Amino acid sequence: MSDETPEEILEEAELEANADPGFKEGDEVWVEDADGKRHPGVFVGMNEAAGWFGGGPSAYVVHPEAHQAEVVSLFRLTPRR
């Protein structure tokens, strides 16, 4: 069991949810799918509602070639260089 107080746990969760992802609008990224394949995308912005539902940090990404957008976990994004 953790020695952290509920306030400390909440503070850590807020810091994680509000962390700067290192991406800015328009950055080209790779989005990893469930099979481990990477697809090109463009970072649009953070999904501010992610913390409301207990999920980890996520972001909006558009896929220009597929003409679609999705919300993805930040852990699935890597910069395209």
Secondary structure, DSSP 8 states (H G I E B T S, - for coil): -----HHHHHHHHHHHHT---S--TT-EEEEE-TTS-EEEEEEEEE-GGGGGGT---EEEEEETTTTEEEEEEGGGEEE--
